[in-house]
């Protein structure tokens, strides 16, 4: 019989996890099955790098049209792309990463003030998806918090380090603006118009997931995050260096997203797959680890309001493309997450397929 330590991640409670303590080995509770283990020399993903210069109002109409077409093709082929000339100043990006790094460098008691296993909490610190519950533990610590409307939530964010609210708040506002612009381009590329979801997205949710992946002594045995797709309409990711891997369903290979200076990564989420009636697929991705360096990533997840249901655009339903998905909301996803172990392959998008 396998040991209790291997089957019960609660043997590494928050504040005492292997990644927080910097253990010199990977405990059995963290070992992913051999079929899921990452390569130490992964293939580099040849994903679209899209220059957004000209996307905003005031740009030439033909340039905007070309960018919209590029975005649509990327969503259809990969469910993923990178963007440059996105309008967010480099100092804002660096400020957010620095604030995140400073938070994770705090003494454990400071961070544990925000600990919760309740996935519905608007601000929570944890290490695994559900600490003490998940079958496999992942080499990550994270802080998640709601960010829109910013004035409603920012005072519940950590006040320590002193610059956290200012730096992360500035980035949250800028990346939300970008997310709304990208969503308009995406619905335009679907042929349903740039304003199809605008009003609902304006009133929607923004969730910031700030992730820290400490050095891992045996990065071929563990993962920072298991394979999954995001529930959101779209996710915009900022990372300190490469470590995001996406699954290319066409060749069945995991590929490392290349590190492009100043670029942001954009994921198609489950709710956009539903809206598009499957024309765009939510990208399956995971986080690999480095044996010497700490990686920081900041995911900004954009969705409709908590209880607003995302359904398929009926303009995209016909005899050739029958409706393929049930409606769902962000709260539906959180309820699903509370009941299932995503590390064991449970998939929210599969639960929505008709």
BALOBA-1460 file (C-alpha; in Angstrom, 3 decimals):
// residues 354
<rec num="1" residu="x" x="0.000" y="0.000" z="0.000"/>
<rec num="2" residu="x" x="1.245" y="3.476" z="-0.875"/>
<rec num="3" residu="x" x="2.202" y="5.747" z="2.002"/>
<rec num="4" residu="x" x="-0.205" y="8.262" z="3.468"/>
<rec num="5" residu="x" x="2.317" y="10.991" z="2.626"/>
<rec num="6" residu="x" x="2.072" y="10.170" z="-1.043"/>
<rec num="7" residu="x" x="-1.725" y="10.221" z="-1.047"/>
<rec num="8" residu="x" x="-2.393" y="13.110" z="1.288"/>
<rec num="9" residu="x" x="-1.032" y="16.545" z="0.456"/>
<rec num="10" residu="x" x="-2.141" y="17.769" z="3.892"/>
<rec num="11" residu="x" x="1.188" y="16.406" z="5.148"/>
<rec num="12" residu="x" x="2.526" y="19.698" z="3.725"/>
<rec num="13" residu="x" x="0.268" y="22.376" z="5.259"/>
<rec num="14" residu="x" x="0.400" y="25.972" z="4.088"/>
<rec num="15" residu="x" x="3.547" y="27.659" z="5.355"/>
<rec num="16" residu="x" x="5.275" y="24.273" z="5.537"/>
<rec num="17" residu="x" x="5.064" y="23.165" z="1.903"/>
<rec num="18" residu="x" x="8.120" y="21.818" z="0.133"/>
<rec num="19" residu="x" x="8.268" y="24.817" z="-2.192"/>
<rec num="20" residu="x" x="7.986" y="27.319" z="0.674"/>
<rec num="21" residu="x" x="10.647" y="25.541" z="2.749"/>
<rec num="22" residu="x" x="12.949" y="25.057" z="-0.244"/>
<rec num="23" residu="x" x="13.398" y="21.311" z="0.210"/>
<rec num="24" residu="x" x="16.310" y="19.755" z="-1.667"/>
<rec num="25" residu="x" x="14.138" y="16.969" z="-3.095"/>
<rec num="26" residu="x" x="10.629" y="16.558" z="-4.510"/>
<rec num="27" residu="x" x="8.425" y="14.645" z="-2.024"/>
<rec num="28" residu="x" x="6.222" y="11.882" z="-3.384"/>
<rec num="29" residu="x" x="3.085" y="13.957" z="-2.826"/>
<rec num="30" residu="x" x="4.327" y="16.324" z="-5.566"/>
<rec num="31" residu="x" x="5.305" y="13.733" z="-8.155"/>
<rec num="32" residu="x" x="3.071" y="13.811" z="-11.214"/>
<rec num="33" residu="x" x="2.427" y="10.545" z="-13.131"/>
<rec num="34" residu="x" x="5.227" y="9.663" z="-15.521"/>
<rec num="35" residu="x" x="2.970" y="10.270" z="-18.549"/>
<rec num="36" residu="x" x="2.481" y="13.901" z="-17.431"/>
<rec num="37" residu="x" x="6.051" y="14.761" z="-16.545"/>
<rec num="38" residu="x" x="7.562" y="17.745" z="-18.341"/>
<rec num="39" residu="x" x="10.601" y="17.587" z="-20.578"/>
<rec num="40" residu="x" x="13.695" y="19.471" z="-19.452"/>
<rec num="41" residu="x" x="14.227" y="20.440" z="-23.092"/>
<rec num="42" residu="x" x="10.711" y="21.106" z="-24.425"/>
<rec num="43" residu="x" x="10.002" y="22.017" z="-28.023"/>
<rec num="44" residu="x" x="9.497" y="25.752" z="-28.516"/>
<rec num="45" residu="x" x="5.977" y="26.714" z="-29.561"/>
<rec num="46" residu="x" x="5.657" y="28.509" z="-32.897"/>
<rec num="47" residu="x" x="2.740" y="30.652" z="-31.782"/>
<rec num="48" residu="x" x="1.542" y="33.908" z="-33.348"/>
<rec num="49" residu="x" x="3.161" y="37.125" z="-32.144"/>
<rec num="50" residu="x" x="0.682" y="39.884" z="-32.977"/>
<rec num="51" residu="x" x="1.607" y="43.569" z="-33.155"/>
<rec num="52" residu="x" x="-1.408" y="45.496" z="-31.850"/>
<rec num="53" residu="x" x="-0.216" y="48.851" z="-33.172"/>
<rec num="54" residu="x" x="-3.240" y="50.143" z="-35.078"/>
<rec num="55" residu="x" x="-5.900" y="48.136" z="-33.254"/>
<rec num="56" residu="x" x="-7.191" y="51.094" z="-31.256"/>
<rec num="57" residu="x" x="-9.541" y="53.776" z="-32.532"/>
<rec num="58" residu="x" x="-7.698" y="56.203" z="-34.752"/>
<rec num="59" residu="x" x="-5.685" y="53.511" z="-36.482"/>
<rec num="60" residu="x" x="-6.079" y="52.908" z="-40.209"/>
<rec num="61" residu="x" x="-9.148" y="50.766" z="-40.947"/>
<rec num="62" residu="x" x="-7.181" y="48.347" z="-43.118"/>
<rec num="63" residu="x" x="-4.580" y="47.879" z="-40.362"/>
<rec num="64" residu="x" x="-7.264" y="47.164" z="-37.767"/>
<rec num="65" residu="x" x="-8.902" y="44.682" z="-40.123"/>
<rec num="66" residu="x" x="-5.610" y="42.846" z="-40.620"/>
<rec num="67" residu="x" x="-4.998" y="42.651" z="-36.855"/>
<rec num="68" residu="x" x="-8.531" y="41.372" z="-36.230"/>
<rec num="69" residu="x" x="-8.006" y="38.683" z="-38.862"/>
<rec num="70" residu="x" x="-4.678" y="37.669" z="-37.289"/>
<rec num="71" residu="x" x="-6.318" y="37.404" z="-33.867"/>
<rec num="72" residu="x" x="-9.178" y="35.304" z="-35.255"/>
<rec num="73" residu="x" x="-6.777" y="32.918" z="-36.983"/>
<rec num="74" residu="x" x="-4.717" y="32.535" z="-33.798"/>
<rec num="75" residu="x" x="-7.832" y="31.813" z="-31.712"/>
<rec num="76" residu="x" x="-8.980" y="29.217" z="-34.225"/>
<rec num="77" residu="x" x="-5.636" y="27.432" z="-34.623"/>
<rec num="78" residu="x" x="-4.086" y="27.677" z="-31.150"/>
<rec num="79" residu="x" x="-6.544" y="29.303" z="-28.754"/>
<rec num="80" residu="x" x="-3.495" y="31.365" z="-27.836"/>
<rec num="81" residu="x" x="-1.262" y="34.198" z="-29.052"/>
<rec num="82" residu="x" x="1.266" y="36.729" z="-27.795"/>
<rec num="83" residu="x" x="0.924" y="40.496" z="-28.202"/>
<rec num="84" residu="x" x="3.389" y="43.379" z="-28.441"/>
<rec num="85" residu="x" x="2.694" y="47.112" z="-28.740"/>
<rec num="86" residu="x" x="-0.202" y="46.427" z="-26.398"/>
<rec num="87" residu="x" x="-0.152" y="49.900" z="-24.869"/>
<rec num="88" residu="x" x="0.999" y="48.997" z="-21.339"/>
<rec num="89" residu="x" x="4.206" y="50.763" z="-20.383"/>
<rec num="90" residu="x" x="7.161" y="48.557" z="-19.493"/>
<rec num="91" residu="x" x="7.471" y="50.333" z="-16.130"/>
<rec num="92" residu="x" x="3.911" y="49.230" z="-15.266"/>
<rec num="93" residu="x" x="4.730" y="45.610" z="-16.152"/>
<rec num="94" residu="x" x="7.927" y="45.672" z="-14.109"/>
<rec num="95" residu="x" x="6.168" y="47.358" z="-11.191"/>
<rec num="96" residu="x" x="3.547" y="44.611" z="-11.031"/>
<rec num="97" residu="x" x="6.150" y="41.834" z="-11.169"/>
<rec num="98" residu="x" x="8.236" y="43.582" z="-8.502"/>
<rec num="99" residu="x" x="5.213" y="44.012" z="-6.209"/>
<rec num="100" residu="x" x="4.338" y="40.343" z="-6.626"/>
<rec num="101" residu="x" x="7.902" y="39.257" z="-5.873"/>
<rec num="102" residu="x" x="7.989" y="41.471" z="-2.786"/>
<rec num="103" residu="x" x="4.741" y="39.953" z="-1.510"/>
<rec num="104" residu="x" x="6.000" y="36.377" z="-1.874"/>
<rec num="105" residu="x" x="9.239" y="37.360" z="-0.105"/>
<rec num="106" residu="x" x="7.330" y="38.325" z="3.052"/>
<rec num="107" residu="x" x="7.561" y="36.098" z="6.152"/>
<rec num="108" residu="x" x="5.037" y="33.258" z="6.113"/>
<rec num="109" residu="x" x="2.811" y="34.716" z="8.896"/>
<rec num="110" residu="x" x="2.204" y="37.843" z="6.798"/>
<rec num="111" residu="x" x="1.036" y="35.819" z="3.788"/>
<rec num="112" residu="x" x="-0.942" y="33.254" z="5.766"/>
<rec num="113" residu="x" x="-3.272" y="36.029" z="6.928"/>
<rec num="114" residu="x" x="-4.913" y="35.606" z="3.531"/>
<rec num="115" residu="x" x="-4.958" y="31.804" z="3.485"/>
<rec num="116" residu="x" x="-8.232" y="30.114" z="2.543"/>
<rec num="117" residu="x" x="-9.329" y="26.915" z="0.835"/>
<rec num="118" residu="x" x="-12.680" y="28.516" z="-0.049"/>
<rec num="119" residu="x" x="-12.483" y="29.084" z="-3.814"/>
<rec num="120" residu="x" x="-15.303" y="31.652" z="-3.545"/>
<rec num="121" residu="x" x="-13.201" y="34.005" z="-1.381"/>
<rec num="122" residu="x" x="-12.483" y="37.311" z="-3.169"/>
<rec num="123" residu="x" x="-8.940" y="37.389" z="-1.733"/>
<rec num="124" residu="x" x="-7.048" y="34.203" z="-0.915"/>
<rec num="125" residu="x" x="-3.533" y="32.883" z="-0.539"/>
<rec num="126" residu="x" x="-2.781" y="29.175" z="-0.978"/>
<rec num="127" residu="x" x="-0.304" y="26.733" z="-2.465"/>
<rec num="128" residu="x" x="-2.292" y="23.969" z="-4.136"/>
<rec num="129" residu="x" x="-5.660" y="24.353" z="-5.840"/>
<rec num="130" residu="x" x="-7.216" y="23.135" z="-2.579"/>
<rec num="131" residu="x" x="-4.588" y="22.638" z="0.118"/>
<rec num="132" residu="x" x="-4.877" y="19.378" z="2.006"/>
<rec num="133" residu="x" x="-7.510" y="18.068" z="-0.419"/>
<rec num="134" residu="x" x="-5.833" y="17.671" z="-3.814"/>
<rec num="135" residu="x" x="-4.363" y="14.234" z="-4.510"/>
<rec num="136" residu="x" x="-1.210" y="15.725" z="-6.038"/>
<rec num="137" residu="x" x="0.354" y="18.891" z="-4.690"/>
<rec num="138" residu="x" x="1.838" y="21.448" z="-7.080"/>
<rec num="139" residu="x" x="5.041" y="23.461" z="-6.753"/>
<rec num="140" residu="x" x="3.374" y="26.844" z="-6.506"/>
<rec num="141" residu="x" x="2.178" y="29.476" z="-4.065"/>
<rec num="142" residu="x" x="-0.354" y="32.049" z="-5.194"/>
<rec num="143" residu="x" x="-2.485" y="35.018" z="-4.289"/>
<rec num="144" residu="x" x="-5.836" y="35.518" z="-6.032"/>
<rec num="145" residu="x" x="-7.997" y="38.586" z="-5.738"/>
<rec num="146" residu="x" x="-10.857" y="40.301" z="-7.506"/>
<rec num="147" residu="x" x="-9.902" y="43.525" z="-9.273"/>
<rec num="148" residu="x" x="-12.991" y="45.106" z="-10.857"/>
<rec num="149" residu="x" x="-14.400" y="47.511" z="-9.940"/>
<rec num="150" residu="x" x="-10.984" y="48.322" z="-8.514"/>
<rec num="151" residu="x" x="-12.337" y="50.706" z="-5.882"/>
<rec num="152" residu="x" x="-14.538" y="47.936" z="-4.456"/>
<rec num="153" residu="x" x="-11.669" y="45.499" z="-3.938"/>
<rec num="154" residu="x" x="-8.272" y="47.192" z="-3.657"/>
<rec num="155" residu="x" x="-8.570" y="47.889" z="0.082"/>
<rec num="156" residu="x" x="-8.967" y="44.146" z="0.715"/>
<rec num="157" residu="x" x="-5.658" y="43.416" z="-1.053"/>
<rec num="158" residu="x" x="-2.453" y="43.076" z="0.978"/>
<rec num="159" residu="x" x="-1.257" y="46.386" z="2.458"/>
<rec num="160" residu="x" x="2.196" y="44.852" z="2.848"/>
<rec num="161" residu="x" x="4.452" y="45.347" z="0.927"/>
<rec num="162" residu="x" x="3.517" y="49.053" z="0.970"/>
<rec num="163" residu="x" x="3.702" y="49.421" z="-2.840"/>
<rec num="164" residu="x" x="1.535" y="46.368" z="-3.605"/>
<rec num="165" residu="x" x="-1.842" y="48.050" z="-4.001"/>
<rec num="166" residu="x" x="-0.495" y="50.940" z="-6.044"/>
<rec num="167" residu="x" x="1.656" y="48.867" z="-8.428"/>
<rec num="168" residu="x" x="-0.752" y="45.953" z="-8.874"/>
<rec num="169" residu="x" x="-3.729" y="48.315" z="-9.095"/>
<rec num="170" residu="x" x="-2.100" y="50.310" z="-11.881"/>
<rec num="171" residu="x" x="-1.391" y="47.128" z="-13.829"/>
<rec num="172" residu="x" x="-4.896" y="45.741" z="-13.174"/>
<rec num="173" residu="x" x="-6.512" y="48.822" z="-14.705"/>
<rec num="174" residu="x" x="-4.249" y="48.810" z="-17.750"/>
<rec num="175" residu="x" x="-4.564" y="45.095" z="-18.453"/>
<rec num="176" residu="x" x="-8.347" y="45.237" z="-18.085"/>
<rec num="177" residu="x" x="-8.485" y="47.953" z="-20.731"/>
<rec num="178" residu="x" x="-6.405" y="45.720" z="-23.005"/>
<rec num="179" residu="x" x="-8.620" y="42.707" z="-22.263"/>
<rec num="180" residu="x" x="-11.758" y="44.592" z="-23.295"/>
<rec num="181" residu="x" x="-10.102" y="45.763" z="-26.531"/>
<rec num="182" residu="x" x="-9.007" y="42.217" z="-27.350"/>
<rec num="183" residu="x" x="-12.476" y="40.860" z="-26.638"/>
<rec num="184" residu="x" x="-13.932" y="43.352" z="-29.123"/>
<rec num="185" residu="x" x="-11.432" y="42.255" z="-31.760"/>
<rec num="186" residu="x" x="-12.213" y="38.600" z="-31.062"/>
<rec num="187" residu="x" x="-15.993" y="38.952" z="-31.426"/>
<rec num="188" residu="x" x="-15.421" y="41.037" z="-34.552"/>
<rec num="189" residu="x" x="-13.307" y="38.204" z="-35.970"/>
<rec num="190" residu="x" x="-16.229" y="35.832" z="-35.331"/>
<rec num="191" residu="x" x="-18.427" y="37.999" z="-37.521"/>
<rec num="192" residu="x" x="-20.785" y="39.019" z="-34.709"/>
<rec num="193" residu="x" x="-19.419" y="42.538" z="-34.304"/>
<rec num="194" residu="x" x="-16.984" y="44.232" z="-31.893"/>
<rec num="195" residu="x" x="-19.710" y="45.309" z="-29.449"/>
<rec num="196" residu="x" x="-21.390" y="41.903" z="-29.092"/>
<rec num="197" residu="x" x="-20.285" y="41.405" z="-25.464"/>
<rec num="198" residu="x" x="-19.063" y="44.926" z="-24.666"/>
<rec num="199" residu="x" x="-21.783" y="45.974" z="-22.216"/>
<rec num="200" residu="x" x="-21.619" y="42.702" z="-20.292"/>
<rec num="201" residu="x" x="-17.817" y="42.692" z="-20.243"/>
<rec num="202" residu="x" x="-17.807" y="46.291" z="-18.965"/>
<rec num="203" residu="x" x="-19.881" y="45.083" z="-16.007"/>
<rec num="204" residu="x" x="-17.943" y="41.828" z="-15.755"/>
<rec num="205" residu="x" x="-15.370" y="40.284" z="-13.438"/>
<rec num="206" residu="x" x="-11.605" y="40.592" z="-13.397"/>
<rec num="207" residu="x" x="-9.731" y="38.080" z="-11.261"/>
<rec num="208" residu="x" x="-5.991" y="38.454" z="-10.752"/>
<rec num="209" residu="x" x="-4.022" y="35.260" z="-10.093"/>
<rec num="210" residu="x" x="-0.516" y="36.120" z="-8.909"/>
<rec num="211" residu="x" x="1.631" y="32.991" z="-9.056"/>
<rec num="212" residu="x" x="5.049" y="32.214" z="-7.598"/>
<rec num="213" residu="x" x="6.959" y="29.115" z="-8.715"/>
<rec num="214" residu="x" x="10.045" y="28.743" z="-6.478"/>
<rec num="215" residu="x" x="13.125" y="26.832" z="-7.687"/>
<rec num="216" residu="x" x="12.455" y="23.092" z="-7.883"/>
<rec num="217" residu="x" x="15.334" y="20.662" z="-7.233"/>
<rec num="218" residu="x" x="13.884" y="18.057" z="-9.635"/>
<rec num="219" residu="x" x="11.805" y="19.949" z="-12.233"/>
<rec num="220" residu="x" x="11.245" y="16.819" z="-14.332"/>
<rec num="221" residu="x" x="9.141" y="15.252" z="-11.527"/>
<rec num="222" residu="x" x="6.713" y="18.059" z="-10.655"/>
<rec num="223" residu="x" x="4.605" y="20.837" z="-12.128"/>
<rec num="224" residu="x" x="3.717" y="24.314" z="-11.001"/>
<rec num="225" residu="x" x="0.196" y="23.878" z="-12.359"/>
<rec num="226" residu="x" x="-1.462" y="20.817" z="-13.907"/>
<rec num="227" residu="x" x="-2.865" y="20.794" z="-17.448"/>
<rec num="228" residu="x" x="-6.041" y="22.885" z="-17.543"/>
<rec num="229" residu="x" x="-7.900" y="25.527" z="-19.496"/>
<rec num="230" residu="x" x="-9.132" y="28.775" z="-17.958"/>
<rec num="231" residu="x" x="-12.836" y="29.310" z="-17.253"/>
<rec num="232" residu="x" x="-12.666" y="32.949" z="-18.432"/>
<rec num="233" residu="x" x="-13.543" y="34.587" z="-21.732"/>
<rec num="234" residu="x" x="-9.872" y="35.384" z="-22.038"/>
<rec num="235" residu="x" x="-6.780" y="35.529" z="-19.859"/>
<rec num="236" residu="x" x="-3.898" y="37.966" z="-20.286"/>
<rec num="237" residu="x" x="-0.659" y="36.689" z="-18.736"/>
<rec num="238" residu="x" x="2.490" y="38.527" z="-17.691"/>
<rec num="239" residu="x" x="5.477" y="36.337" z="-16.755"/>
<rec num="240" residu="x" x="8.966" y="37.071" z="-15.474"/>
<rec num="241" residu="x" x="10.488" y="34.450" z="-17.796"/>
<rec num="242" residu="x" x="9.408" y="31.441" z="-19.864"/>
<rec num="243" residu="x" x="7.692" y="28.536" z="-18.123"/>
<rec num="244" residu="x" x="4.221" y="28.491" z="-19.661"/>
<rec num="245" residu="x" x="3.628" y="25.410" z="-21.807"/>
<rec num="246" residu="x" x="0.660" y="24.907" z="-24.142"/>
<rec num="247" residu="x" x="-0.658" y="21.654" z="-25.577"/>
<rec num="248" residu="x" x="-0.830" y="21.519" z="-29.364"/>
<rec num="249" residu="x" x="-3.713" y="19.152" z="-30.031"/>
<rec num="250" residu="x" x="-2.742" y="18.789" z="-33.700"/>
<rec num="251" residu="x" x="0.579" y="17.093" z="-32.971"/>
<rec num="252" residu="x" x="-0.156" y="15.986" z="-29.402"/>
<rec num="253" residu="x" x="2.920" y="17.754" z="-27.992"/>
<rec num="254" residu="x" x="3.584" y="20.080" z="-25.090"/>
<rec num="255" residu="x" x="5.438" y="23.192" z="-26.240"/>
<rec num="256" residu="x" x="7.163" y="25.984" z="-24.312"/>
<rec num="257" residu="x" x="5.927" y="29.481" z="-25.109"/>
<rec num="258" residu="x" x="9.009" y="31.536" z="-26.071"/>
<rec num="259" residu="x" x="10.054" y="34.495" z="-23.964"/>
<rec num="260" residu="x" x="9.569" y="37.712" z="-25.972"/>
<rec num="261" residu="x" x="10.673" y="40.926" z="-24.281"/>
<rec num="262" residu="x" x="7.663" y="43.064" z="-23.347"/>
<rec num="263" residu="x" x="5.106" y="40.606" z="-24.738"/>
<rec num="264" residu="x" x="1.934" y="39.464" z="-22.999"/>
<rec num="265" residu="x" x="0.289" y="36.069" z="-23.513"/>
<rec num="266" residu="x" x="-3.417" y="35.778" z="-24.362"/>
<rec num="267" residu="x" x="-5.438" y="32.600" z="-23.691"/>
<rec num="268" residu="x" x="-8.839" y="31.729" z="-25.094"/>
<rec num="269" residu="x" x="-10.942" y="30.634" z="-22.106"/>
<rec num="270" residu="x" x="-13.862" y="28.241" z="-21.713"/>
<rec num="271" residu="x" x="-16.520" y="30.947" z="-21.938"/>
<rec num="272" residu="x" x="-15.145" y="32.198" z="-25.253"/>
<rec num="273" residu="x" x="-15.193" y="28.624" z="-26.569"/>
<rec num="274" residu="x" x="-18.864" y="28.465" z="-25.568"/>
<rec num="275" residu="x" x="-19.649" y="31.849" z="-27.146"/>
<rec num="276" residu="x" x="-17.960" y="30.820" z="-30.423"/>
<rec num="277" residu="x" x="-19.760" y="27.442" z="-30.451"/>
<rec num="278" residu="x" x="-16.411" y="25.682" z="-30.542"/>
<rec num="279" residu="x" x="-14.892" y="27.631" z="-33.430"/>
<rec num="280" residu="x" x="-12.291" y="28.838" z="-30.943"/>
<rec num="281" residu="x" x="-10.948" y="26.256" z="-28.470"/>
<rec num="282" residu="x" x="-9.776" y="27.150" z="-24.973"/>
<rec num="283" residu="x" x="-6.063" y="26.418" z="-24.785"/>
<rec num="284" residu="x" x="-4.845" y="23.654" z="-22.464"/>
<rec num="285" residu="x" x="-1.731" y="24.817" z="-20.628"/>
<rec num="286" residu="x" x="0.475" y="24.049" z="-17.634"/>
<rec num="287" residu="x" x="3.358" y="25.607" z="-15.710"/>
<rec num="288" residu="x" x="6.802" y="23.990" z="-15.774"/>
<rec num="289" residu="x" x="9.531" y="24.703" z="-13.228"/>
<rec num="290" residu="x" x="13.131" y="25.894" z="-13.084"/>
<rec num="291" residu="x" x="15.788" y="24.309" z="-10.885"/>
<rec num="292" residu="x" x="17.512" y="27.593" z="-9.947"/>
<rec num="293" residu="x" x="15.195" y="30.559" z="-10.493"/>
<rec num="294" residu="x" x="11.852" y="31.715" z="-9.068"/>
<rec num="295" residu="x" x="9.300" y="32.445" z="-11.764"/>
<rec num="296" residu="x" x="6.481" y="34.945" z="-11.233"/>
<rec num="297" residu="x" x="3.383" y="35.109" z="-13.423"/>
<rec num="298" residu="x" x="0.351" y="37.386" z="-13.188"/>
<rec num="299" residu="x" x="-2.807" y="36.145" z="-14.888"/>
<rec num="300" residu="x" x="-5.652" y="38.595" z="-15.417"/>
<rec num="301" residu="x" x="-8.835" y="36.613" z="-16.079"/>
<rec num="302" residu="x" x="-11.712" y="38.466" z="-17.720"/>
<rec num="303" residu="x" x="-15.279" y="37.185" z="-17.675"/>
<rec num="304" residu="x" x="-18.903" y="38.257" z="-17.430"/>
<rec num="305" residu="x" x="-20.346" y="39.153" z="-14.014"/>
<rec num="306" residu="x" x="-20.408" y="36.475" z="-11.304"/>
<rec num="307" residu="x" x="-23.919" y="35.211" z="-12.074"/>
<rec num="308" residu="x" x="-24.186" y="36.285" z="-15.728"/>
<rec num="309" residu="x" x="-24.533" y="33.209" z="-17.940"/>
<rec num="310" residu="x" x="-22.360" y="32.939" z="-21.029"/>
<rec num="311" residu="x" x="-24.181" y="31.177" z="-23.839"/>
<rec num="312" residu="x" x="-23.426" y="30.417" z="-27.469"/>
<rec num="313" residu="x" x="-24.048" y="33.248" z="-29.956"/>
<rec num="314" residu="x" x="-27.090" y="32.053" z="-31.886"/>
<rec num="315" residu="x" x="-25.653" y="33.702" z="-35.017"/>
<rec num="316" residu="x" x="-23.017" y="30.922" z="-34.904"/>
<rec num="317" residu="x" x="-25.554" y="28.067" z="-34.701"/>
<rec num="318" residu="x" x="-26.843" y="26.410" z="-37.889"/>
<rec num="319" residu="x" x="-27.396" y="22.951" z="-39.353"/>
<rec num="320" residu="x" x="-23.680" y="22.511" z="-39.948"/>
<rec num="321" residu="x" x="-22.822" y="23.867" z="-36.469"/>
<rec num="322" residu="x" x="-25.511" y="22.765" z="-33.991"/>
<rec num="323" residu="x" x="-25.327" y="24.257" z="-30.513"/>
<rec num="324" residu="x" x="-22.602" y="22.367" z="-28.666"/>
<rec num="325" residu="x" x="-22.484" y="23.888" z="-25.174"/>
<rec num="326" residu="x" x="-24.602" y="24.620" z="-22.133"/>
<rec num="327" residu="x" x="-24.668" y="28.067" z="-20.557"/>
<rec num="328" residu="x" x="-22.595" y="28.747" z="-17.445"/>
<rec num="329" residu="x" x="-21.392" y="31.554" z="-15.188"/>
<rec num="330" residu="x" x="-18.276" y="32.288" z="-13.158"/>
<rec num="331" residu="x" x="-20.130" y="31.083" z="-10.055"/>
<rec num="332" residu="x" x="-20.863" y="27.799" z="-11.833"/>
<rec num="333" residu="x" x="-17.142" y="27.369" z="-12.422"/>
<rec num="334" residu="x" x="-16.272" y="28.122" z="-8.793"/>
<rec num="335" residu="x" x="-18.865" y="25.583" z="-7.642"/>
<rec num="336" residu="x" x="-17.314" y="23.038" z="-10.048"/>
<rec num="337" residu="x" x="-13.820" y="23.817" z="-8.728"/>
<rec num="338" residu="x" x="-14.982" y="23.379" z="-5.125"/>
<rec num="339" residu="x" x="-16.263" y="19.872" z="-5.903"/>
<rec num="340" residu="x" x="-13.568" y="18.495" z="-8.230"/>
<rec num="341" residu="x" x="-9.821" y="17.880" z="-8.277"/>
<rec num="342" residu="x" x="-8.544" y="19.544" z="-11.467"/>
<rec num="343" residu="x" x="-5.180" y="17.866" z="-10.936"/>
<rec num="344" residu="x" x="-6.923" y="14.576" z="-11.681"/>
<rec num="345" residu="x" x="-8.041" y="15.718" z="-15.115"/>
<rec num="346" residu="x" x="-11.507" y="17.040" z="-14.290"/>
<rec num="347" residu="x" x="-12.445" y="19.587" z="-16.936"/>
<rec num="348" residu="x" x="-15.008" y="22.372" z="-16.647"/>
<rec num="349" residu="x" x="-15.337" y="22.783" z="-20.417"/>
<rec num="350" residu="x" x="-16.111" y="19.076" z="-20.841"/>
<rec num="351" residu="x" x="-18.922" y="19.441" z="-18.316"/>
<rec num="352" residu="x" x="-20.463" y="22.108" z="-20.564"/>
<rec num="353" residu="x" x="-20.351" y="20.140" z="-23.808"/>
<rec num="354" residu="x" x="-23.683" y="18.880" z="-25.087"/>
